Amino acid sequence: MTGRICGTGSYVPARIVENDELANLVDTNDAWIRERTGIARRHLAENETTSYMAAEAAKRALAQSDIPAEDVDLILVATSTPENVFPCTACEVQREIHAEHAAGFDLNAACSGFLFALQTAQAYIQAGIYRTVLVIGVDSMSHMVDWSDRSTCILFGDGAGAVVLRESKGGLFVQAAHSDGAKGDVLTGCSRHRKNWDHPDEAKAAYIQMDGQSVFKFAVRRVPEIVEELLEKAQIQKEEISYFFLHQANRRIIEAAAKRTGVDISRFPMNLQEYGNTSAASIPILLDEWNKKGLLKKGDKLVLAGFGAGLSWAGSLLEW
């Protein structure tokens, strides 16, 4: 038994912030941001909460799957930005979508979170514990950003993406996940434990802090490695993969990963130009877009790969 994706959904806030608008906050411009990141605009939450965005994406995924909410056995939410420490976002989603019979909990693996949640869902299904699992990646990154820091504020957006997994005979699902906590200090955010809240360096700990060059080197090394690991586990050639859905952090990272993998960039879908880096939401939002455009065919083999704070990186190879 494997869990097969039978529905996708996504939600992004209505407010769009173009690159030129950020020039009013920091020393930047549209051309500078596009050249270095590939990002043109991003959606930022105003009144939308993390749980609201997650619930909206979940409703759309369930509607596409034709599975009623009361049939959902488990809700998994990958997020770094819950509006409450407890109750967890998954329980708030359960309430909003009326999934009365579902258990729910959150996972936090930053930008890799959706892949960790997807793999957790598969494990439950393969073990015969649950039949239908709703997996959501959602983040409100705009609340973690220091809007005076040019190196990070240009990168992030808000949004949610969801998939419905249903128990299916046969199918294909191969997974891999890794962490390197020894290098976790190159990407941190929202520390709750500061000794001196008034000290400038301590105050920065409330926001995302990133060593961009180190993160870039990490990503372009680890993504091709995990792709090769998945292909080897599945005994599949890269030519058999229809698309490689990577975390939408930066166009340069995706281009470098494609080059190192030896696969044409046309097989690496991208939508970061419209949404920026939405953290745990980026892969399911992209997957939903490709699905709604009719670009995914039954039997297509897909690689999903994410990377982020932790440091963490994860990948899944599945059949559509």
CORFEN-V197852 format. One record per residue. N is the residue number from 0. PHI is phi in whole degrees, -180 to 180 (999 if undefined). NEAR is the number of other ideal C-beta (glycine too) atoms within 12 Angstrom. Layout:
BEGIN
[[N/PHI/NEAR] [N/PHI/NEAR]]
END
This chain:
BEGIN
[[0/999/21] [1/-135/32] [2/-92/43] [3/-107/33] [4/-71/45] [5/-120/32] [6/-168/37] [7/-132/40] [8/-158/42] [9/-151/42] [10/-149/39] [11/-130/41] [12/-62/34] [13/-71/16] [14/-73/19] [15/-110/22] [16/-115/34] [17/-78/25] [18/-56/33] [19/-62/19] [20/-67/22] [21/-70/35] [22/-65/19] [23/-79/15] [24/-107/20] [25/-138/22] [26/-77/15] [27/-157/29] [28/-157/20] [29/-58/21] [30/-63/14] [31/-62/19] [32/-68/33] [33/-60/24] [34/-63/17] [35/-90/23] [36/-129/39] [37/87/30] [38/-88/38] [39/-109/28] [40/-159/28] [41/-151/43] [42/-102/36] [43/-120/33] [44/-72/37] [45/-107/17] [46/-98/13] [47/-75/29] [48/-92/28] [49/-59/43] [50/-68/37] [51/-64/31] [52/-62/51] [53/-62/54] [54/-66/36] [55/-64/33] [56/-63/51] [57/-63/50] [58/-59/31] [59/-70/31] [60/-66/45] [61/-66/38] [62/-61/22] [63/-70/23] [64/-79/29] [65/62/14] [66/-105/31] [67/-70/20] [68/-59/30] [69/-69/15] [70/-89/26] [71/-74/39] [72/-92/30] [73/-150/38] [74/-118/49] [75/-115/51] [76/-119/54] [77/-96/53] [78/-158/50] [79/-107/41] [80/-131/41] [81/-67/35] [82/-76/26] [83/-130/16] [84/-67/13] [85/-151/12] [86/-66/18] [87/-68/28] [88/-61/44] [89/-60/42] [90/-69/26] [91/-68/31] [92/-64/47] [93/-55/33] [94/-63/22] [95/-68/30] [96/-98/38] [97/61/19] [98/-89/33] [99/-63/17] [100/-98/20] [101/-90/35] [102/-84/24] [103/-162/37] [104/-157/30] [105/-103/38] [106/-127/35] [107/-129/33] [108/-132/38] [109/54/44] [110/-69/48] [111/-87/47] [112/-56/46] [113/-61/58] [114/-68/49] [115/-62/41] [116/-67/48] [117/-61/50] [118/-68/38] [119/-64/34] [120/-60/48] [121/-61/39] [122/-62/26] [123/-63/30] [124/-68/32] [125/-65/25] [126/-81/17] [127/79/13] [128/-82/19] [129/-129/30] [130/-104/28] [131/-129/38] [132/-128/48] [133/-99/57] [134/-115/58] [135/-127/63] [136/-113/60] [137/-149/57] [138/-153/62] [139/-108/39] [140/-67/47] [141/-63/36] [142/-82/28] [143/-104/38] [144/-92/38] [145/-86/28] [146/-75/25] [147/-104/19] [148/-103/26] [149/-61/24] [150/-71/30] [151/-120/34] [152/-67/35] [153/-78/45] [154/-91/43] [155/-105/47] [156/-140/46] [157/-114/47] [158/167/53] [159/-146/54] [160/-138/55] [161/-143/53] [162/-134/52] [163/-107/49] [164/-103/45] [165/-125/32] [166/-54/29] [167/-145/24] [168/-73/12] [169/72/12] [170/82/25] [171/-138/29] [172/-154/35] [173/-122/32] [174/-139/32] [175/-154/32] [176/-152/35] [177/-145/29] [178/-141/22] [179/-140/22] [180/-65/15] [181/-65/10] [182/-111/24] [183/-64/23] [184/-75/19] [185/-80/26] [186/-150/37] [187/-134/28] [188/-173/33] [189/59/27] [190/-65/19] [191/-97/11] [192/-123/10] [193/-120/17] [194/-76/11] [195/-133/12] [196/-68/15] [197/-91/9] [198/-73/12] [199/-54/13] [200/-66/15] [201/-69/17] [202/-62/18] [203/-63/25] [204/-65/23] [205/-75/23] [206/-122/27] [207/-64/38] [208/-126/28] [209/-140/38] [210/-90/20] [211/-57/26] [212/-66/17] [213/-66/21] [214/-65/39] [215/-60/29] [216/-62/20] [217/-60/37] [218/-66/40] [219/-73/30] [220/-87/25] [221/-77/38] [222/-63/46] [223/-60/32] [224/-62/24] [225/-74/39] [226/-62/42] [227/-63/28] [228/-62/26] [229/-65/38] [230/-62/28] [231/-67/17] [232/-62/19] [233/-85/26] [234/56/12] [235/-126/23] [236/-85/16] [237/-62/26] [238/-67/13] [239/-84/22] [240/-86/35] [241/-73/27] [242/-144/35] [243/-115/44] [244/-93/48] [245/-102/50] [246/-54/53] [247/-89/48] [248/-97/48] [249/-165/40] [250/-60/30] [251/-63/26] [252/-64/41] [253/-65/40] [254/-64/27] [255/-66/24] [256/-65/41] [257/-62/30] [258/-63/17] [259/-69/25] [260/-78/33] [261/79/18] [262/-122/28] [263/-61/15] [264/-61/22] [265/-64/14] [266/-96/28] [267/-114/38] [268/-58/33] [269/-141/37] [270/-139/39] [271/-63/41] [272/-62/25] [273/-96/27] [274/-123/43] [275/69/46] [276/-89/54] [277/-99/53] [278/59/52] [279/-64/55] [280/-86/58] [281/-64/54] [282/-68/58] [283/-66/56] [284/-64/48] [285/-64/44] [286/-61/47] [287/-64/43] [288/-61/30] [289/-66/31] [290/-66/34] [291/-67/21] [292/-79/15] [293/75/11] [294/-91/21] [295/-109/26] [296/-110/15] [297/-57/16] [298/96/15] [299/-60/25] [300/-98/32] [301/-124/42] [302/-111/47] [303/-115/50] [304/-142/51] [305/-130/55] [306/-153/52] [307/177/54] [308/-60/41] [309/146/33] [310/-68/33] [311/-141/40] [312/-153/43] [313/-152/46] [314/-152/45] [315/-138/48] [316/-116/42] [317/-141/39] [318/-108/27] [319/-74/30]]
END
